Amino acid sequence: MHNAPRRTAIVTGAGRGIGAAIATRLAADGMAVALLDLDKEGAERVATAVRASGGRALALGVDVSERGQVDDVVARVADELGTPTVLVNDAGVIRDNLLFKMTDHDWDTVMSVHLTGTFLMTRAVQRYMTQERWGRIVNVSSTSALGNRGQANYAAAKAGLQGFTKTVAIELGPFGVTANAVAPGYIDTDMLAVTADRVGISYKDFKAHLVKDVPVNRMGTPQDIANAVSFLAGEGAGFVSGQVLYIAGGPKN
């Protein structure tokens, strides 16, 4: 849309992988992008590439599970880039283990980043969206929400994000704000490589094993997720809200 207003987007977990691809794509779509990550150097590398391509980008280090940091960073984005009306919550960690070996800390860490982080970011940004009477919130869930061995914490968090998304869609819809979730399947990222290492097989063999269950017969890429987020974050998605889009190369439910 050539006559669409210039939007400012915030992407968490933007230092690498899916988050980096999403931030890069939204910048290519014409948005100014704030790249938030615990790894500020990683976010800065992505922001530098965005600027080299002619985009506007700001990299900020933040722990999304800390309310004070979140509120400060969102205010800074509003001051330096413009009113944030697009939010993509992608920040995440894994602490995989079977239930009987999972520690309290493994559980709490995953919950605080995925769920508390998404709550704090969404609460901080929604006031800008409701004032503008336009907003797009996209939360990154996972096919693990349907259940995945060794991921009781991660699966619970990613399922929780879906309930959070649907509730936010109901509450903020009257203000012109949509909220949706994308749920990636097997995506070729560093995080998946960590999982291969945990189960004790080579990443190449692990990928070959996973692809056997994917109807389109390939792994997903971060760009596959970014393409879907681009639509959900755009001007044309105003009547799509409260949805969970599984991006997994085949049907999931």
Summary of the structure (lengths in Angstrom):
residues: 253
radius of gyration: 17.3
end to end distance: 32.9
largest distance: 55.6
contacts: 899
relative contact order: 0.14
helix: 52%
strand: 17%
